[in-house]
Amino acid sequence: MDAPPDNDVLWARALHYTHKDGSPGLEDVSLDVRQGEILAVAGPRGSGKTTLLRCLSGMERVRQGEVWFDGAPVHTLGPLARERLRRNRFGWIDPVPVLVPELTVWENTALPLMLRGAGRRQAKATAQEWLDRLDIGDLARKRPHRLRQAERQRACIARALAPAPTVLFADEPAAPLHRADRVHVLRTLTTAARSHGITVVLATHDPETAAVADRTVALLDGRRVQSVHLPPVDDATEGRATCSLSV
Ligand SMILES: Nc1ncnc2c1ncn2[C@@H]1O[C@H](COP(=O)(O)OP(=O)(O)OP(=O)(O)O)[C@@H](O)[C@H]1O
């Protein structure tokens, strides 16, 4: 198979993935992610969004199909090389905030910077800047259990953005936030990504979250499809109609 075009930061071809227990994950998924773009991977629950992000980021070993990052193959790398790639070039946001409980918020945020070799003082200053941008600068010295869930998720977003990764994988990053918070945090995330040239791959089942992206690819039952029907996440409380997302 040919190497990907130069302006694609990520390039996947004919990905098939089966979970260890035999559950189907992905079927023949191909996708290009351009440098600096914000790409939404949209689909209902269980459609394979997380599995796709895990394969693209090297978290899962791809046995069938190819993944390329920055013109180099990822699918042929061993576990250590994939771990190094994730640490040095990628960022990751989970739907549920996970922080090291023994560390303060700024120490959590500074951790990936220090793992990449930054000194403590520099890492602390950068972490504080990002916490300020996410409006939780005043919580920097607290430990995670003192924060609300939405504040912990902001800390996770600050931690993911602080090292300015080449690609940020954001798996339902706004899921634990209330609607007003969600809009604000997504705007901060996308503005920061654009100003730092960070490419974002954003998995979501929420049409409003997908709307912040430059482009959307839709998944259904582990396959790419042209369009997908997504009920708004606040549907039950706000009584809004089901939304159809075409790509
Ligand atoms: N570790 C696992 N072992 C077995 N099956 C899994 C595993 N993780 C996911 N699956 C199954 O693979 C399919 C795709 O799951 P995945 O989590 O990738 O979808 P998703 O679109 O991200 O869903 P959600 O929005 O609920 O996170 C689902 O049928 C799911 O049950």
The ligand as an SDF file (V2000), in Angstrom:
LIG
                    3D

 31 33  0  0  0  0  0  0  0  0999 V2000
  -13.2140   -4.1180   25.6490 N   0  0  0  0  0  0  0  0  0  0  0  0
  -14.2480   -4.5690   24.9420 C   0  0  0  0  0  0  0  0  0  0  0  0
  -14.5210   -5.8740   24.8750 N   0  0  0  0  0  0  0  0  0  0  0  0
  -15.5620   -6.3450   24.1430 C   0  0  0  0  0  0  0  0  0  0  0  0
  -16.3730   -5.5670   23.4080 N   0  0  0  0  0  0  0  0  0  0  0  0
  -16.1590   -4.2440   23.4470 C   0  0  0  0  0  0  0  0  0  0  0  0
  -15.0820   -3.6710   24.2070 C   0  0  0  0  0  0  0  0  0  0  0  0
  -15.1210   -2.3270   24.0330 N   0  0  0  0  0  0  0  0  0  0  0  0
  -16.1560   -2.0810   23.2150 C   0  0  0  0  0  0  0  0  0  0  0  0
  -16.7750   -3.2270   22.8620 N   0  0  0  0  0  0  0  0  0  0  0  0
  -17.9100   -3.3590   21.9450 C   0  0  0  0  0  0  0  0  0  0  0  0
  -17.4990   -2.8400   20.6900 O   0  0  0  0  0  0  0  0  0  0  0  0
  -18.5170   -2.0600   20.0980 C   0  0  0  0  0  0  0  0  0  0  0  0
  -18.0080   -0.6380   19.8650 C   0  0  0  0  0  0  0  0  0  0  0  0
  -17.7350   -0.0370   21.1490 O   0  0  0  0  0  0  0  0  0  0  0  0
  -17.1230    1.4130   21.2920 P   0  0  0  0  0  0  0  0  0  0  0  0
  -16.9250    1.6580   22.7460 O   0  0  0  0  0  0  0  0  0  0  0  0
  -15.9620    1.5250   20.3940 O   0  0  0  0  0  0  0  0  0  0  0  0
  -18.3180    2.2950   20.7300 O   0  0  0  0  0  0  0  0  0  0  0  0
  -18.6310    3.8270   20.9840 P   0  0  0  0  0  0  0  0  0  0  0  0
  -19.2640    4.3240   19.7270 O   0  0  0  0  0  0  0  0  0  0  0  0
  -17.4140    4.5360   21.4560 O   0  0  0  0  0  0  0  0  0  0  0  0
  -19.7100    3.7700   22.1300 O   0  0  0  0  0  0  0  0  0  0  0  0
  -19.9440    4.7710   23.3830 P   0  0  0  0  0  0  0  0  0  0  0  0
  -20.4490    6.0510   22.8180 O   0  0  0  0  0  0  0  0  0  0  0  0
  -20.9550    4.0450   24.2070 O   0  0  0  0  0  0  0  0  0  0  0  0
  -18.6150    4.8800   24.0760 O   0  0  0  0  0  0  0  0  0  0  0  0
  -19.6940   -2.1440   21.0360 C   0  0  0  0  0  0  0  0  0  0  0  0
  -20.5330   -3.1940   20.5840 O   0  0  0  0  0  0  0  0  0  0  0  0
  -19.0740   -2.4960   22.3630 C   0  0  0  0  0  0  0  0  0  0  0  0
  -19.9680   -3.2390   23.1660 O   0  0  0  0  0  0  0  0  0  0  0  0
  1  2  1  0
  2  3  1  0
  2  7  2  0
  3  4  2  0
  4  5  1  0
  5  6  2  0
  6  7  1  0
  6 10  1  0
  7  8  1  0
  8  9  2  0
  9 10  1  0
 10 11  1  0
 11 12  1  0
 11 30  1  0
 12 13  1  0
 13 14  1  0
 13 28  1  0
 14 15  1  0
 15 16  1  0
 16 17  2  0
 16 18  1  0
 16 19  1  0
 19 20  1  0
 20 21  2  0
 20 22  1  0
 20 23  1  0
 23 24  1  0
 24 25  2  0
 24 26  1  0
 24 27  1  0
 28 29  1  0
 28 30  1  0
 30 31  1  0
M  END
$$$$
